[in-house]
Amino acid sequence: MKSRKRQNKNGPNKLRSIAIVFVLDVVFAFGAYCAARGIMFHRAAKPVGYSEFEWVAVFAMLIVTVAMLVFFDCYNTVWKYAGRVEFFKFVLAYFASFGIIMLFKVIMRAAFDFELWAPLALMYLLFSALCSGSMRFINGIMNYFLYVRHLMGGKADASGKRTVVIGAGYVGSLIINRFINNPHDGYIPVAFIDDDPDKQGKKIYGIKVEGGMDRLGEVVAKYRAQTIVIAIMSLSKAQMRAIYEKCSRFNMPIKVMPEIANASDVNKQETLSLRDIRIEELLGRDEFKVCDDLMNASVKDKVVMVTGGAGSIGSELCRQSLKYGCRHLIIFDMHENGMFFLNEELKKEYADRYSLVIGTVRERDKLRETLELYRPEIVFHAAAYKHVPMMEIAPTEAVKNNVFGTLNTVEECERAGVKRFVLVSTDKAVNPANVMGASKRLAEMVVETRGKVCKMQMAAVRFGNVLGSNGSVIPIFLKQIKEGGPITLTDRNIKRYFMTIPEAVRLVMQTGALASGGEVFVLDMGEPVYIYDLACDLIRINGLVPEQDIAITVTGLRPGEKLFEELRYDRETVDKTQHEGIFVTRLEKIELEVFDKQLEKLRAAAFAEDERGTEKVIFETVPSDFRDRAAAELLATHNREIAEKTAGKRAGERA
């Protein structure tokens, strides 16, 4: 209803604007003829019989001029954003007018012996075009003069920042035109940077292409630039990272073009919203392509179940399963808030293709009931506690959920005749220094041992941190930046693997087709990233300067935290698979009977809420040099603190 009222309101406004421009064109045309006539006949005598048909000629020329402006769509254009296309249409309207007027001249001479001088017609069209064109392009003309004034002034004022544009191609030229014609956007273009030698030294809209990226520092200093805009639409992560690293040392805002379907749309928006670089555009390597054969074999036309389906990884598994054509999806989770919001998201498009089940993997009866009701063909097991510090203070809960929840799910899936089972694991399961990582390694061992004896095809998939997951480092850093800092960092040398959630999930889903006998698959995570560098990048892409605008405070490693994570044990080797981004590890053999005895011992300790006993059994089953070293360091620190307190107390007593 509101949109209809708005359209009704805008309709008369549009017609009024067209009518005003039309009337002004007629007035300008008549004035142009009067000026041309006065100049032409100031000294020269009029041709014989000219006065008799003069007003017929005037009327004809006015009609022709306005008709050509209509024909070339010069009354249905937003001239504020006019560019080359609109300019050429306008010019063509006057060229066409001249041709028709010359045809009129020939007809009038033959029929009435009336002579219309061509110079008079040319002068009339020139004056008319100047007046009508100035009216249409006045916004661009005034903005260009304003831009020149800013440029000649040598520095930007509050209305705009001096801007270097990287990329002198089609998009770069459009963005420069936009900046010049829309000073309220807040950017004053001063120079182009482009690595193409054919463009260097040339000008676009009066802006010089100063050189390639190797001259960026010189150009920034020369023009006292305050902002850099990357105007290249298609860049790989490697290319974006390379450009960003060269730009970031100048400690100024770095902006990129928004995603738009058509680059020319930049001139059709009321205001241009250049965006900051996204952190995922700087991390890792370019994303792997989906192997259709693997994806189809995994989920297409199948009943899929996702445990932990409301979590960061689980919810994306649900989205991608529906996207890639599963027949029906069962979303299983105990987190009611997450389930509510996921349902709100999915119901608009997939209302009849999924079912929600509130439940926990700790309860076998609920699992059994769900599996028997829906009969899934593949289960992605993402239900787990994942926060390292939380599981350090609740080891029994980590074991109940991550270890025995996985065991419950595997055994109930086997009982229900599920064909494939995929466990979502973590790089923290390798040489675990914390309870959470050790519990996930135990879950992997459940899959490894059962995979050798069960009919169900199963596997585990190991990968590192995913960008933007709930409680991960990036949202925390962004929140701290928004609050003005400081960013809290546990150690300047800590580094982690990162991958986007959608890519990680697509790879996990494709391992479903590769699962067989309890393998552990490893995803290609690219190179690990120093968290300190990540924090600096996040500060810079928010237009701030690290350690100047936002402080970075080092707090020390938390209990169970390692400086770096690994994707496999040193004694493990990896083989390639059908997918270039997925590798399979060659695992050491685990004795099922021995492992089951350790599980029973662990079960007794965990369900008796014996936290110390639980930790002891965990790290007897999953030995870790890191954990032993961390425990020794913790004990040494504790003893040192006691010694210092004792020494201080004795010194006080002596005093």
N, C-alpha and C positions, 0 to 999 in steps of 0.2 A: 504494500500500500504506500509506504514511504517512498520507494523508488519510483512509483508511478507519479506521485505528486512532484518529485524532483524533476522527472522528465517533463511534466507539464509546465513546470516553472522554467526549466532551461530552454524549452522550445521557443517561446516568445522572445527570450533574451537573444537567442541565436538569430532569429529572423530579424530582430531589431538591429543587431550588429551588421548583418548582411545588407539591410536596407540603407544603413548609414554609409557603409563603404560604397555601395552602388551610387548613391546620390553624390558623394564626394568625387567619385570617378567621373560622373557626368559634368560636375562643376569644373573639375580640373581639366577635362577634355575641352570644354567650351573656353575656359581661360587660356589653355594652350593654343587653341586656334586663334583667339583674339591676339595673343602675343606674336604668333607666327605671321598673321596677316599684317599686323602693324609693322613688323620688321621688313617683311617682303615688299610691301607697297609703300614704304616710307619715302622712297625716291622713284621707284619704278612704277610705270603706269599699269593699271589693271588690263588684262586681256579684253578684247572686244566681246561684249555680251556676258562678261563675268558676273556683273551685279545682278543680272536677271535670274541666274540660277545659283547664286552664291549660297543662299540659305538651304536650298536642296542639297548642295554639296556638304554643307556643315552638318546638317541632320544625318546625311548618309554616313559621314565619317564618324560621328558620335555613335550611331547605331552599330557600325562595324567594329569600332574599338571595344565597346562594352560587350558586344556579342562574342568577340574573340576571348575576352577575359572570362566570360561565362563558359565558353567552350573548353578552355584550358584549365578549368576548375580553380580559378583564382578567387572565388568567393566562398570556398568551402575549406579553407586552410587556416590553421592556427599560426599566424605569421610570427608570433613570438618565438616559435621554435622552427621557423623556416630555414631550410638549408639549400643545397645546390639544386635538388630536384625542383623545389618550388621556384627558385630563381630562374631556372631554364624554362619552366612553364610560362612564367611571366614574360620573359624575353620573347619566347616563341609567339605569344599572343600578339605582340606588337609587330613582329615580322610578318605574321599572317595578315594582320590588319593592313600593312603596307601593300602586300600582294593584292588583296581584295580592292583596296582603294585605287591601285593602278589599273585593275580590271574595270572599275567604275569609271575611271578617267577615259579609257578607250571607248567604252559604251557611250558616254556623254558626248565625246567628240564626234562619234559617228552619227548619233541620233539628233543631237541638238547643236552641234558645232560649238560645244562649250569646252573651254580649255582650262584644265586644272593643272597648275604647275607642280611637277614632282618635288622640287625643293620646298614648296609650301607644305606639301603633305609630309615630307620627311621632318621638317622643322616642327610641325604640329605633333607628330608622333613622338619625337624626341622630348619636347616639353611635357606632353601628357605622361610619357613613361617616367620622366624624372619626378613629377609631382605624385603620381599614383604609387610609384616605387618607393619614394621616400616615406609615404604614409604607411606602406606595408612593412618596410624594412627598418623603420625608425628605431625600433627596439634594439635590433642588432647593431645599427650604426652607433647609437648612443652608448650601448654597452662596450663596443669596441673602443670608442674614445675614452670611456671610463677605464677600460683595461690598460690602454696606452698611458693614461695619466698615472695609474698605479705603478706601471712598469717604469716610467720615467722618474717616478718619485724615489725609486731606489729601495723602498722597503714597503712591506704590507702593513695596512692599518687593521683596525678591528674587523673590517668587512671581509678579509680574505688572507690566505696564507700563500706565500710564494711556493709554487709546486713544480717539481720535476716529474715528467711523465715518462715511464719506461715502456717503450713500444710505440714506434712511429708508423704502425700499420693502419688498417681501416678503423679498428676500435680506438686507437690512439687519436686519430684525426677527429673522430666523432666526439671523444671526451674533451678535446681541446676546444672544439666548436661550442660544446655545451658550457664549458667553463667561461669562455669569453662572453657568450650570450646570456649567462645566468650568474652574475657576480654574487647573488645572494646564496649560491651554493657554498661560498666560502673558500674558493680556490682561484689563485691567480697563476696561470701557467707561464713558466719562464723558459723552459728548455725541454727538449726531447733527448732521450737516450735510446739508441738502437744499435745492435751489433751488425746490421746490414750495411756494408760499405757503400752500396748504391744510394742509400738514403742520407748518409752522413754529409754534413755541410749544406744540405738543402733545407728549405723552410716549408712548413705546413701551417696555414693560417697565420703566417708571419712569425712562427716559432721555429727556431733553428734546431736541427738535429745535430747536437754537439759532438756526438761520438758514441762509442760502445761503452759497455759496463766498466771497462778498464779506466774510463775517464770520469766515472761517477763522482769520486771525491773531489776532483778538480771543478766539476760543474756545480756541485753543491756549494763549494766555497765561493766560486765566481758569482753565482746568482743569489747567495745567501738564502738558500732554499730552506723552507720550514716543513715541507711535507713531500713525500714520495708516493706517486700513484702508479701501480703496476697495471697497465692497460693491455694485457695479453690474455685472451680468453681461454686458450687451451695450453696449460702447462702441466708437465708431469711433476710428481712430488720432488724428484731430483732437481729439476729445473727451478721449481719454486724455492726449494731450499737454497740452491746456489745464489739466486737473486736476493733472497732474504738475508743471507749471511753477509753479502756485500753492502746491503742497505742498512742493516741493523747497527753497524758501528757508528752511524751518525746520530743515534739516539733521537730520532724524530718519528712522528707517526708514519706508518706505512699502510697504505690503503690499496684495495683491489676492487675490480669491477664486480658489481652484483651479478648473480646468475640471471640472464635474460634470454628469452627465446630468440630475439632479433636484436642485434647490437644497435640498430638505428632507434630502438625504443628508448634509448637514453635521452633523446630529445623530446619524448612525448610525456615524460613524467613531470609532475609539478615541481618536485624537488628530487635531486639525485642522492641516493643513499649508498655511497661507497661504503664497503664493509671492511672490517679488519680481517687480516689473514687468520684462518682457523688453524688451531694447533695441529689438527690431524693432517693438514696440508704440508706440514713441515717434518712430520715424524715418519720414519720407516721408508719403505720402498713403494713403488706403484702397486696397486692392488692386483691380486691374481684374478684371472678370468674364471668364470664358472664353467666347469666341465659338464655339459648337459647330460651326457650319458650317466655320470656318477650321480648327479642331482636327481635325475628321473628314476634311477634304480633305487635311490634312497627314500624319496618321499612321494613322488608323483602317483596319484590314484591310490594312495595307501592311507590306512588309519594310523595316525601318528599320535603319540602321547609324550608330553613334556612335563617332567617333574620339576618343581621350582619354576613353574611357568610364568610367575609374576615378577621374577627377578630381572636384572639387567640382561644377562645372557639368555635366560629362559624366555623372557618376553620377545626377544628378537628371534629366537628359535621358532616361536609361535607365528610371528609375522612372516618369516621367510617360508615356513612350511605351507602356510595358506597361499602365499604368493606363488610358490612353485608347484601348486596343484595337488596338495594332499586331499584325499577324499573326505576325511573327517579328522578333526584335531581335538584331543582331550588335554585340557590345561589343568594340571594338578598342582595345588599349592596351598599352604596354610595361611598365607599372608592376605587377609581379606581386603585391605586397602589397595594393595597392588592388583589384586584380581578385579576389584571394582573399576579401577581406572583403565586396566587393559580391556575389560569388557566394553567400557564406554568408547574406546578407540576402535575396537574390531567390529562391533555390532552393526555399524553403518554399512559396511561392505561385505561382511562375511556372516551375517546373522544366523544362517542355518547350517554352517559348516564347522562349528566348534561347540564343545561343551565344557562347562566350568565345573571342577570338583574341588571343594574345600577339604583338604586332608593333609596328613603328614606321612612321610616315608617311614617314620618310626612305628606306625601302626600297620601291622600286616593285614589285619582284617579289612581295613579301608582300602588298602592296595589291592587285595584279592577281589573285593567286591567291584572295584572300578575296572580292573583288568578283565574280569569275567563278563561285565556288562558291555564293555565297548570293544573288546577283542582287538587291541592295537597290534599292528604288524611290526612297528619299530618304536622303541622308547629312547628318548634322549633324557638322560638323568643329569639335571642341572641343580637339583635341590642340595644345598650345602651351606654351612656356615663358612664365611670366607675372610672375615676381618681378623688379621693376625693378633693385634693387642687384646681383642675381646676373647679369643680362644685361649690366650695365655692365662687369663683369669678364670676360664671355664673349660678346662680340659675334658671333664667328663661329658659335657654337652657336645663338644666337638666330636668325641668318639661316638656317642649315641646317634648323632645325626649323620655325620660324614662317613663313618665306617659301617655301623650296623644299619643305618638307613639305606646305604648302598647294598649291603648284603640282603636286607629284606626285599629290596626292589629286584635284585638279580634273581633271587630264588622264586619270588612270586611271578616274575615274568616268564621264567622257565616253566613253572607249573601251568601258566595260562597259555603257553604255546606261542609266545612272542618270537618272531623270527630274528630280529636284530635288536641289540642293546648297545648304546654308546654312552660312556661316562665322560662328563666334562671335567677334566682335571686341570692342574696348574703347574707352572714352572717351580712353584714353592715346594712341590713334592720331591724335588731332586735335592739330595743332601739337605734335608729339612733342618732348619735351625729353630723351628717353632712348632707348636702343637698343631696349628691349622695345616701346615705343609705336611707334617707327618701323618695326620689323619687322612689327607688326600692320597698320600703314597700308599697307605693301608687300603684305601678304596681301590686304587689301581691294582694292588696285589689280590684283592677279592676278584676283580675282573680277570686278571691273569690266570689265577688258579682255577676258577670256575669255567673259564673259556676253554680249558683243556678237556673238561669232562662233560660239559653241557651240550645239548643239541643246538641251543640258541647261539647264533653268531654274535660275538660281542667284542668290544674294544674300548680303550680309553684314549682321550685326546688331550695332550698337554699343550698349553700356550701361556703366554705371559699376561701382562696387564692389558686391559682394554680401555680405550679412551672414553671417558665420560660415564663409566659405570657408577652405580650408587656407592658413595663413600670413597671413591678413588681420589687420587691426589689432585687431578686437574680441577674438578669442581671445588675442592677445598681451597686450592690456590686462587682460583677465580673469585671465590667469596672473600678471601683475605685481601685481594687486590681491590675489590669493590669497597671494602671497609677501610681502605687506606693503609693496609699493612699492619704489622710486618708479615711476610711469608715465613712460616716456620718450616725449617728443613732439618732432618735428623743428622745428615752428614753431607759435606760438600762433594764427597767422592762416591756417593751412592748412585747406582745406575740400574735401569730396568728396561725390559723389552716392552714395546707398546704395539697395539694393533687396533684398528677400529672395530667396534662391536659387529657391524654388519658383515665385514670381511671374515672375522673370526668365526662367526656363526655359519656363514656359507661354507667355509672349509670344514667345520665340524659336521655339518649335514652331509657333505660329500664323503666323509670318512665312514658314514653309515653304510655306503655301498662297498667299502673296502674291509669292513669288520669281518673277522672270521673266528680266530681261536684265542681271543684274549690279548691281542696285540696292544701295544701302547704307541699311538701315533704322535708325532711332534710336528707342529706347524712352523713354517718358515716365518720367523718374526722380524727378520731384518737385523740391523745392528742395534745393540742396547743404547739407551740414551741416558746421559748424566742428568739427574733430577735437578741439580743446580742450574744447568743450561736450560732445562725445560722451564724452570721458574723465571729465568731471565727472559726467555722467549715470550712467555705469557705476559710479563710486564710490558715488554716492548710492543707487542701486538695490540695492547690496550692504550698505546700512545704515551707510555710513561718510561722513565729511565730507571733501570735496576740500581739499587743501592743509593739512589738519589731521591727519586719520588717514592719508591717503595723499598723499605729495608728488607733484608733477608737474614733471618736469625737461625743459627744452627743450634739445635737442642740436644743432639746426641742420639745414638741409635736406641730404639725402643727394645724392650725384651723380645727376643725371638726374631729380630730383624737382621738381615744380611746386607752387606754392601752391594752385592750383585747376586742375581739369580741365574740358574742354569736350566737348560731345557733337557739335558740328559746327563746321566752319570758318566764319569770318565771310562768306566769299564763297559759301557754300552756303545754299540756301533749302530749306525743308521743306514737304511737302504732307501732308495728312491721308490716311489709308487707311481701309479698311473697319473697322478696330479703333481705338477712341479712344485706346488707349495706345501705338500704333505709328505712326510717321511715316516718310516716305520722303524722302531728300535728293535735290536736283537737283545732280548732280555736274558738275564741269568735264570736258571731254573729254580722254581720255588717248590719245596716239598709240601704237598697239600696237607698231609697229616700233621707235620710240624707246625705249619701255619695255622691250622684249625685249633690246635692246642693253645697257641699264643692268643688267638682270638677269644677263646673261652676264658683264658686268664684275664684278658683285657675287659671282656664283658663283665666279669665278676667285680673288677675294681671300679669300672665306670658306673654300673648300676647300683653299687654300694656307696656312690658319691665319694670315693677315696681318690682325691685329686692327686696327691703325691704318688700313690700307688699306680694310678692311671698313667701319669707322666713316665714313671719308671718302666712300665710294661711297654708303652709306646716306643720309647727309644731303645729298649732292648730288642724289639721287633724290627725297628727301622733305625739302625745305628747311624749316628751323624757326628762327624768330626766338628762341624760348626756348633752343634748343640753342646758338645763336651767343652769346646773352647769357650763358648759363651758362658757356660756354667762356671768354669774355672775363673774367668774374668770377673763374673758377678761375685763369686766367693772372695776373690782377692780384693775387690772394691769394698765389699762388706767388712772384711777383716781390717782393711786400711782405715775405714771410717771409725770402726771400734777403737783402733789403736790411737787415732787422732783425738777422739773424744776422751780416751783414758789419759793421754798425755796432757791434754788441756785441763782435765780435772785435777791431775797431780800438780800441774803448774799453779793452778788456783789455790790449792791447799798450801803449797809452799809459800805463796805470796801472803 
